Amino acid sequence: MVELKQEPQKLTAFLSGELDHHHAKEIRETIDFAVREQYPPVVVLDFRQVSFMDSSGIGLIMGRSRLMEEYGGTLEIHNPPPHIRKVLRISGADRLAVIRNSVKKERPKPAPKKPEIPLLDDTPETEQTEKGTEPEHEYAQ
């Protein structure tokens, strides 16, 4: 459903499950209460764990956008799955809020090492033993 995280300049609402008419009212009330208590300059709706959204989800976004305008803040939508991003674009919700995907900064991978190729010597490798350096065996006496 919804889990809130308050940071110094931002309130993030982590949404999960289905965002439909059965759940939208509770989510809306939870977010609105936190906004009216804290007056954050930015409210983020994180859609990473949302599996389904109908028009109630669009209404949730529209209402939070209006609420943030009243307080002089902004609304952002983070990490919508592709099917929800499409609904946001078609409905025009992308004009009400900034839509972002989290980008993990990866360390650059080191360049692969070139395999070391041994230098070939022109002389063939043959075992050459000097006289008198062969090991002595007990039976060779």
Summary of the structure (lengths in Angstrom):
residues: 141
radius of gyration: 33.1
end to end distance: 91.3
largest distance: 107.7
contacts: 331
relative contact order: 0.13
helix: 33%
strand: 26%
